[in-house]
Amino acid sequence: MLIRSTWTLTVSEPMTLPRSYGLELVKQLHHKLGLEIGGDIIPDTSFSTIRGRCWGAGDFITFQPEEFYRLTFSGLQEKSSKAIASLDLSDGLEFLGTKFSVGDRQDQIASYEQLYTTLVANEPEPIREFQLQFTTPTAFAQQSIKLPLPVPGLMFRSWLKSWNNFAPIYLGGGELIGYLANAIAIKRHRISTQLFRIGKDSATGFVGEVTLKALYKTDPLLANVANLLVQYAQFSGTGIKTRLGMGQTQTD
């Protein structure tokens, strides 16, 4: 089971939080869910922090009552997905001295088998362009360096690693990544870098829009596998620290 749940949040008066609030919020939500945090190499959840227009001053940001905010939480396996599905935030979200009212909730629910059957096994007409939006800072680990660039091979490696860890259907390994890295290119992008605070640490990632394109001679089956992984990115996120709020990914 896969789930991607998004809540609409509002505040009744200006609320100020440290820019590093995300770590405390994700810990609180995992506690509500009865899930451990940080015990596995590949996270079984992804998290967005609170997205929307806010005002920054130094190490703090302020949320305003005339704005609507979004919080997204995704589960990548049965236990975490069921826990998120049953998460009740109707009484609001309180942490670090602030309170957010919680409005509507939207759930996107799927399964690994459903995605694979629909997008690959049924042999649909291949999609040759993939439009992605990275709504929270996204980066990739390159030894001791964090790379804030949308390199196609690194994106597919991130998605495939998560898919193979949780899905009952193995897609392939290094050979598949090598093929996709040479077959899928960036057609255009509109990105910028943004600092992301994680407790006392920070990381620089990119946010914005990226369009990928399958080259003309790309095998139709592997173009469909690429599309499968792009669609899966909405649940898994992209790159490093997706459990803590980085790498939130949307597709059109």
Residue, then its C-alpha position, 0 to 999 in steps of 0.5 A: m500500500l502507498i498513500r500520499s496525504t495532504w492537509t490544508l492548514t491555517v492559523s488564526e493569528p500570526m504564528t512564528l517558528p524557528r526555520s528548523y521546526g521541521l525536525e520537531l514536527v516530524k518527530q511529533l507526527h511519527h510519535k502520533l503514528g507509533l512509528e520509529i524515526g531514523g532506524d532504517i537506511i531507506p525511509d518508509t515515509s516522506f514528509s513535506t514540512i509546512r508549505g506556503r507563503c510565509w515571512g522570514a526574519g533571521d532564524f524565524i519564519t511567520f505564518q499569516p492568517e490570510e494564507f493557506y498552507r499544506l502539509t504532506f505525509s506519505g507512506l511507502q509500505e503497509k505499516s506506515s501507510k496504514a498509520i498515516a491513513s488513520l492519522d486524525l489531525s481534526d483537532g489541529l496541529e500543536f507544537l513549539g507553542t503554535k497551533f494550526s487549524v486543519g481543514d480538508r484532507q486529500d489522499q492519493i492511494a495506490s499499490y506497487e502492483q497497481l502502478y506496475t500493471t497500469l504503467v508497465a505490464n499493460e504496455p501503454e503508449p510510452i510517455r516521452e516527457f515527464q514534468l516534475q515540480f520539486t516543492t521542498p529543497t532537493a539534493f543528492a549525496q555524492q560522498s561527502i558532498k551534497l549536490p543540489l542539481p537535478v541530474p537525471g541519473l541521480m533522480f532515477r537512482s533515488w527512486l529505484k532504490s526506494w522502489n526495489n526496497f519496498a515493492p514486491i516487483y524488482l525492476g533492476g539495478g545498476e544496468l537499468i540506472g545506466y540505461l536511464a541515465n543515458a536515455i533520459a535528458i533534461k529538456r528544460h528547468r526553472i530551479s533555484t537553490q534554497l537552504f533547508r534547516i534540520g535541527k542545528d544542521s542545514a543542507t542546500g537543495f534545489v526547488g522548482e520545475v524540471t522537464l525530462k525527455a526520453l531520447y528518440k530511440t529509447d526502448p518503449l518498455l524502458a520509457n514506461v519504466a521511467n514513467l513508473l519511477v517518475q510517478y512513484a516519486q510523488f510518494s517516495g520523494t527524491g534524494i536525501k532526507t526525504r523523511l525530514g522534509m527534503g525532496q518533495t516531488q509532484t508530477d503533472 
